[in-house]
Amino acid sequence: MNMKLIYAMILGFVLDLIFGDPHGLIHPVQIIGWFINKIKRGLQGLIYGCSYEEALSKGLPRKEKAELLAGYFLTTVIVMGTFMVIWGLLILADMIHPMLAFALETFFIYQIMATKSLKRESMKVYHRLKEGDLEGARKEISYLVGRDTMDLDESEIAKADVETIAENTADGVIAPLFFIALGGAPLGFAYKAVNTLDSMVAYRNEELIHIGHASARLDDICNFIPARIAAVLMIIASALLGYDARGAVRIFRRDRFNHLSPNSAQTEAVAAGALNIMLGGTHMYFGKPVVKPTIGDDIRPVEYEDIRKTNRLLYVSAFLMLALGCGITALMGFLAGRMIL
């Protein structure tokens, strides 16, 4: 079983590098997102007897405890439901034929991975900047970040793109492989469900601050170990690529907690140190400045070539994690065999 998972992990990883997310096909994460939205709205309706927007317009009193409980229910149903559906499909496939289960798990792992898609989307910004198309670059980066982008200059756009690649190296590549190595496609998809919840409801705005609390906390917990593994792998990758590995270590040790999230700055600090640039700082969100700590030293302005360099860090780190993930799976199989004996 463990060798099959290793083979499925390798094949799924390679398929992602070749094809990325195929356009025109419904991705399982979109289905998860649909259920999150429907259940969230249904829970808000149960709490207030109407939609959240109507409750707000009517001036109904806020039911914070009910929203918190609803958030825990939403998180449990989505994460456990996702795990059980994927697990059940694999069990059913295995009853038909073991090779069908192997092919299905390989496909699921391919769907979980996001290495090529992250590079492809981030490089759209790179090409716009390289062509001198500042407006086009602002539009492309707006699809990747939550901050206001219409007034960003070239360096700020490049910085936002580098931050996106560095952060998503952890939660889009390293963390999925980590959970796949531990529990195959079911656990990998359960993690993607956590990640999707975090991206949809874990915001500190008026509507979601309570109902998204559980999702935000669970995302922090699930990413705690993978974010730190990702940082170490990126340090190794920076050395292999001839970047400033010592700078990566120094800035990682100094600035790895310079973020509202306990995990996001882990990989951003490594990227900033490896490239001798400064990330983070104050950004505009919905017309209002949000003050954030800086990460790294302001040795030079961030340039569009830093986007390409960060993507190289992404790819080398991904291959290192694949090797580590295969090792974790093999070790678990060995330990399980010893326990049975």
C-alpha positions in Angstrom: 0.0 0.0 0.0 2.7 2.4 0.9 4.7 1.8 -2.3 1.5 2.4 -4.3 1.0 5.7 -2.5 4.6 6.6 -3.3 4.1 5.8 -7.0 0.8 7.7 -7.0 2.5 10.7 -5.3 5.3 10.8 -7.9 2.9 10.4 -10.9 0.5 13.0 -9.5 3.3 15.4 -8.9 4.6 14.9 -12.5 1.1 15.3 -14.0 0.8 18.6 -12.2 4.1 19.8 -13.6 3.1 18.9 -17.1 -0.5 20.0 -17.2 -1.3 22.2 -14.2 -5.0 22.9 -13.6 -6.8 22.1 -16.9 -9.0 24.9 -18.0 -12.6 24.1 -18.6 -12.9 21.3 -16.1 -14.6 21.6 -12.8 -12.0 21.4 -10.1 -12.8 19.5 -6.8 -11.9 22.7 -4.9 -14.6 24.5 -6.7 -17.1 21.9 -5.5 -15.8 22.3 -1.9 -16.1 26.1 -2.3 -19.7 25.7 -3.5 -20.6 23.6 -0.4 -18.8 26.1 1.9 -20.9 29.0 0.5 -24.2 27.1 0.6 -23.7 25.8 4.2 -22.5 29.1 5.4 -25.5 30.9 4.1 -27.8 28.2 5.5 -26.3 28.6 8.9 -26.6 32.3 8.8 -30.2 31.8 7.9 -30.8 29.6 10.9 -29.2 32.1 13.2 -31.0 35.2 12.0 -34.0 33.8 10.1 -32.8 35.6 7.0 -29.6 36.3 5.1 -26.8 38.1 6.9 -27.2 41.1 4.6 -30.9 41.4 5.6 -30.1 40.9 9.3 -27.6 43.8 9.0 -30.0 46.1 7.2 -32.7 45.3 9.8 -30.3 46.1 12.7 -30.8 42.7 14.3 -28.6 42.1 17.4 -25.4 40.2 16.7 -25.3 36.6 17.9 -21.6 36.1 18.3 -21.7 32.8 20.1 -24.1 31.3 17.6 -21.9 32.4 14.8 -18.8 30.9 16.5 -20.7 27.5 16.9 -21.9 27.7 13.3 -18.3 28.2 12.2 -17.1 25.1 14.1 -20.0 23.1 12.6 -19.1 24.4 9.1 -15.5 23.6 9.4 -16.2 20.1 10.8 -18.7 19.2 8.1 -16.6 20.5 5.2 -13.3 18.9 6.3 -14.6 15.6 7.5 -17.1 15.4 4.6 -14.3 16.0 2.1 -12.1 13.3 3.7 -15.0 10.7 3.8 -16.0 11.4 0.2 -12.5 10.9 -1.2 -11.9 7.9 1.1 -15.2 6.3 0.0 -14.5 6.8 -3.7 -11.1 5.1 -3.3 -12.6 2.2 -1.4 -15.3 1.8 -4.0 -12.7 2.0 -6.8 -10.6 -0.7 -5.0 -13.6 -3.0 -4.8 -13.8 -2.8 -8.6 -10.1 -3.2 -9.3 -6.9 -2.2 -7.3 -5.5 -0.5 -10.4 -8.6 1.7 -10.7 -8.0 2.8 -7.1 -4.4 3.6 -7.9 -5.3 5.6 -11.0 -8.0 7.5 -9.1 -5.7 8.3 -6.3 -3.0 9.5 -8.7 -5.6 11.7 -10.4 -6.7 13.1 -7.0 -3.1 13.9 -6.0 -2.6 15.6 -9.4 -5.7 17.7 -8.6 -4.4 18.6 -5.1 -1.1 19.9 -6.3 -0.7 23.5 -7.5 3.0 23.9 -8.5 2.6 24.7 -12.2 -0.5 26.8 -11.7 1.2 29.0 -9.1 4.1 29.5 -11.4 1.9 30.1 -14.5 -0.3 32.7 -12.7 2.7 34.5 -11.1 4.6 34.6 -14.4 1.7 36.4 -16.1 2.6 39.3 -13.8 6.3 38.9 -14.7 5.6 39.0 -18.5 3.4 42.1 -18.1 6.1 43.9 -16.1 8.8 42.8 -18.6 6.8 44.3 -21.4 6.4 47.5 -19.5 2.6 47.0 -19.3 2.0 48.4 -15.8 -1.8 48.5 -16.1 -1.8 44.9 -17.3 0.5 43.9 -14.4 -1.8 45.6 -11.9 -4.8 43.7 -13.3 -2.9 40.3 -13.2 -1.7 40.8 -9.6 -5.2 41.8 -8.5 -6.2 38.2 -9.2 -3.6 36.9 -6.7 -3.7 39.3 -3.8 -6.3 40.9 -1.6 -4.7 44.4 -1.4 -5.6 47.4 -3.6 -3.5 47.2 -6.7 -4.5 50.1 -8.9 -1.9 52.5 -7.5 1.0 50.0 -7.2 4.2 50.8 -9.0 6.4 48.2 -10.7 8.5 47.3 -7.6 5.4 47.0 -5.4 3.7 44.7 -8.0 6.8 42.5 -8.1 6.9 42.5 -4.3 3.3 41.4 -4.1 4.0 38.6 -6.6 7.1 37.4 -4.8 5.1 37.3 -1.5 2.3 35.3 -3.1 4.8 32.7 -4.5 6.7 32.4 -1.3 3.5 32.0 0.9 1.8 29.6 -1.5 5.0 27.5 -1.8 4.0 26.4 1.7 0.3 26.0 1.6 -0.1 25.2 -2.1 2.8 22.7 -2.6 4.7 21.7 0.6 1.7 21.2 2.9 -0.4 19.2 0.4 2.5 16.8 -0.2 3.1 16.6 3.6 -0.5 15.5 4.2 -0.6 13.2 1.2 2.5 11.5 2.5 0.8 10.9 5.8 -2.6 9.9 4.7 -2.9 9.7 0.9 -5.4 11.6 -1.2 -8.1 11.7 1.5 -5.9 13.6 4.0 -4.5 15.7 1.2 -8.0 16.8 0.1 -9.0 17.3 3.8 -6.1 19.8 3.9 -7.3 21.5 0.7 -10.7 21.8 2.3 -9.1 23.6 5.3 -7.2 25.8 2.9 -10.3 26.6 0.9 -12.3 27.4 4.1 -9.5 29.8 5.1 -9.5 31.6 1.8 -13.3 31.9 1.8 -14.5 32.6 5.4 -11.4 33.3 7.5 -11.5 37.1 7.2 -11.6 39.7 9.9 -14.4 41.6 8.4 -17.8 42.3 10.0 -19.6 39.3 8.4 -16.9 36.6 8.8 -15.0 37.4 11.9 -17.0 35.0 14.1 -18.2 32.3 11.7 -14.7 32.1 10.2 -12.9 31.9 13.5 -12.7 28.0 13.5 -11.4 27.9 9.9 -8.7 30.4 10.6 -7.5 28.6 13.7 -7.6 25.2 12.0 -5.6 26.5 9.1 -3.0 27.9 11.4 -2.7 24.5 13.2 -2.5 22.5 9.9 0.1 24.8 8.4 2.3 25.0 11.5 4.6 22.1 10.7 4.5 22.3 6.9 5.3 26.0 6.9 8.5 25.4 8.8 9.4 22.4 6.6 8.8 24.7 3.6 11.2 27.3 5.1 13.9 24.8 5.7 13.5 23.3 2.2 13.6 26.8 0.7 16.8 27.6 2.5 18.3 24.4 1.0 17.0 25.4 -2.4 18.5 28.8 -2.1 21.9 27.2 -1.5 21.5 24.9 -4.4 20.5 27.8 -6.7 23.4 30.0 -5.6 21.2 32.5 -3.9 22.2 34.1 -0.5 21.6 31.1 1.7 23.2 32.8 4.7 21.0 35.7 4.2 18.0 33.4 4.0 18.9 31.8 7.4 19.6 35.2 9.0 16.3 36.8 7.9 14.3 33.6 8.6 15.6 33.6 12.2 14.9 37.3 12.6 11.6 37.9 10.7 9.8 34.6 10.5 7.0 35.9 12.8 6.6 39.3 11.2 3.1 38.6 10.0 -0.4 38.4 11.4 -0.4 34.7 10.6 2.1 32.5 12.6 3.0 30.7 9.4 3.0 33.1 6.4 6.2 34.9 7.2 8.2 31.6 7.5 8.7 31.2 3.8 8.5 35.0 3.0 11.4 35.6 5.3 13.5 32.9 3.5 12.7 34.4 0.1 13.5 38.0 1.3 16.8 36.9 2.8 17.8 34.7 -0.2 17.1 37.6 -2.7 18.3 40.4 -0.5 15.0 42.3 -0.7 12.4 43.6 1.7 8.8 42.2 1.7 5.8 43.0 3.8 5.1 46.5 5.1 1.9 48.7 4.9 -0.6 48.0 2.1 -4.0 49.4 1.2 -7.0 47.2 1.6 -10.4 48.6 0.4 -9.0 52.1 0.5 -7.6 51.9 4.0 -4.0 51.4 5.0 -3.2 48.2 6.9 0.1 48.4 8.8 2.2 45.2 8.7 5.8 44.6 9.8 8.5 44.4 7.1 10.3 41.2 6.3 14.0 41.4 5.2 16.4 44.2 4.6 15.9 47.0 2.1 19.1 46.3 0.3 17.7 46.9 -3.2 14.3 47.4 -4.8 12.3 44.4 -5.7 12.5 43.7 -9.5 10.4 41.6 -11.8 13.3 39.2 -12.2 12.8 38.4 -8.5 9.5 36.7 -9.6 11.4 34.3 -11.8 14.0 33.7 -9.0 11.3 32.9 -6.5 9.6 30.5 -8.8 12.9 28.6 -9.0 12.9 28.4 -5.2 9.3 27.1 -5.5 10.3 24.3 -8.0 13.5 23.2 -6.2 11.6 23.1 -2.9 8.8 21.1 -4.5 11.2 18.4 -5.7 12.9 18.3 -2.3 9.5 17.9 -0.6 8.5 15.1 -3.0 11.6 13.2 -2.0 10.9 13.9 1.7 7.3 12.9 1.3 8.2 9.6 -0.3 10.6 9.1 2.6 7.9 9.8 5.2 5.5 7.4 3.5 8.1 4.7 3.3 9.0 5.2 7.0 5.4 5.0 8.0 5.1 1.7 6.0 8.2 0.3 7.7 7.0 1.3 11.2 3.5 -0.1 10.5 5.1 -3.4 9.4 7.3 -3.5 12.6 4.2 -2.9 14.8 2.3 -5.8 13.1 5.3 -8.1 13.6 
